[in-house]
Each structure stands twice: as structure tokens, then as C-alpha cells.
Amino acid sequence: MANTKSARKATRKIARRTAINKSRRTVLRNSVRKVEEAITAGDRTAAVEAFKTAEPAIMRAAQRGTVHKNTASRKVSRLSHAIAKLGK
């Protein structure tokens, strides 16, 4: 339990940030999942369309500190590589 006034305020701030980050992480995971499902189905056009919405969501999450920028770049790179392999 927080004892000082500043610790109580910090607890409130952490709770707010956690809710915001949770929502951003959900958007991120859902967009990535849609791309991966299209890739496993072998549907290149659906994968490209899903990737067009997923990439900004991933980079936005990195920019806002929800995920690390290298993690976001790695996700984008791996998804784009998997989509490129579908074309062959």
C-alpha cells in the first residue's frame, strides 16, 4: 500500500497508463494476427491489405512506447518477408 501522497498519485498514474497501453497492445496484436492468418491461408492480396493497416499500428505502438522500437521494426520486417515469400 502506498504511504505517501506522491506514491498514491504514482499508483493512479500507473493504472491509467496500464489501461492505455493494454488497449494499444490489443490493437497491435489484432492487426498482426490478421496479417499472419492471411499468410497462413496463402492469400497474398489479403495479407498485403492487412499489412497496410498493421504496419502503422505497429510503428505507432513503438513511437508511443508500448513496445520497443527494435521489436516493432523486427515485427514489420518479418511480416513483410513472409508476404514476399508468398509471391514466389
matplotlib code that plots the C-alpha trace (Angstrom):
import matplotlib.pyplot as plt

x = [0.0, 1.3, 2.1, 3.0, 0.9, 3.3, 3.2, -0.6, -0.6, 2.0, -0.2, -3.1, -0.9, 0.4, -3.2, -4.2, -1.1, -1.6, -5.2, -4.0, -1.0, -3.3, -5.6, -2.7, -1.2, -4.6, -4.8, -1.2, -1.8, -5.1, -3.6, -0.6, -2.8, -4.9, -1.7, -0.5, -3.8, -3.8, -0.2, -1.1, -4.1, -1.8, -3.9, -1.3, -3.7, -5.5, -2.1, -0.9, -4.1, -3.9, -0.2, -1.1, -3.1, -0.8, 2.5, 1.2, -0.3, 3.0, 5.1, 2.6, 2.9, 6.7, 6.5, 4.3, 6.4, 4.1, 6.7, 10.4, 11.3, 13.5, 10.7, 8.4, 10.9, 11.5, 7.8, 7.4, 10.4, 9.3, 5.8, 6.9, 9.4, 6.7, 4.4, 7.2, 7.7, 4.0, 4.6, 7.2]
y = [0.0, 3.4, 5.6, 9.0, 11.3, 11.1, 7.3, 7.3, 9.7, 7.5, 4.5, 6.3, 7.3, 3.8, 2.5, 5.0, 4.2, 0.5, 0.8, 2.8, 0.5, -2.5, -1.1, -0.2, -3.7, -5.2, -3.2, -4.2, -7.9, -8.0, -6.3, -8.6, -11.6, -10.6, -10.5, -13.8, -15.5, -14.2, -15.5, -19.0, -19.1, -18.3, -15.2, -12.7, -9.9, -10.2, -10.3, -7.1, -5.3, -6.4, -5.4, -1.9, -1.4, -3.4, -1.5, 1.9, 0.3, -1.4, 1.7, 3.9, 1.5, 1.8, 5.6, 5.8, 3.5, 0.5, -1.7, -1.1, 0.3, -2.6, -5.0, -3.1, -3.0, -6.7, -7.5, -5.3, -6.9, -10.5, -9.9, -8.2, -11.0, -13.6, -11.7, -11.5, -15.3, -15.7, -14.0, -16.6]
z = [0.0, -0.9, 2.1, 0.8, -1.3, -4.2, -4.1, -4.2, -7.2, -8.9, -8.4, -10.0, -13.0, -13.4, -13.5, -16.2, -18.3, -17.9, -19.3, -22.3, -23.1, -22.8, -25.4, -27.7, -27.3, -28.2, -31.4, -32.2, -31.6, -33.5, -36.6, -36.6, -36.2, -39.2, -41.4, -40.0, -40.7, -44.3, -44.7, -43.4, -45.6, -48.5, -49.6, -50.7, -51.5, -48.1, -46.4, -48.2, -47.3, -43.7, -43.6, -44.8, -41.6, -39.4, -40.1, -39.0, -35.9, -35.0, -35.6, -33.6, -30.7, -30.8, -31.1, -28.1, -26.0, -25.8, -27.5, -28.1, -31.5, -32.4, -31.6, -33.8, -36.7, -36.3, -36.5, -39.6, -41.2, -40.5, -41.7, -44.9, -45.6, -45.1, -47.5, -50.1, -49.9, -50.8, -54.1, -55.2]

ax = plt.figure().add_subplot(projection="3d")
ax.plot(x, y, z, "-o")
ax.set_aspect("equal")
plt.show()
